Amino acid sequence: MTEIVGVRFKRAGKVYYFDPAGTDLEVNDYVVVKTTRGLELGQVVISPKQVLASDVDKPLKPVVRKAEPEDIECVQKLEAQERE
């Protein structure tokens, strides 16, 4: 069995699966994860759960950490600048 957590990066975007790496996470928590584009902030949409190892396609990347308030604030500022 493998533990996974579902993370979404955009409001209506695709859900990506990560290894929670022992981090205590709940739905709506913000997390920092390492992606092919570097570190990104995402929101937990599927709480950690156990699945069969055969259901996981490739080794999952781990959740780096829970997001700090500063991380969330920084992303909100960048999104506001992007809209301008």
Stockholm file with secondary structure:
# STOCKHOLM 1.0

chainA/1-84         MTEIVGVRFKRAGKVYYFDPAGTDLEVNDYVVVKTTRGLELGQVVISPKQVLASDVDKPLKPVVRKAEPEDIECVQKLEAQERE
#=GR chainA/1-84 SS CEEEEEEESSTTCCEEEEBCTTCCCCTTCEEEEEETTEEEEEEEEEEEEEECGGGCCSCCCBEEEECCHHHHHHHHHHHHHHHC
#=GC SS_cons        CEEEEEEESSTTCCEEEEBCTTCCCCTTCEEEEEETTEEEEEEEEEEEEEECGGGCCSCCCBEEEECCHHHHHHHHHHHHHHHC
//
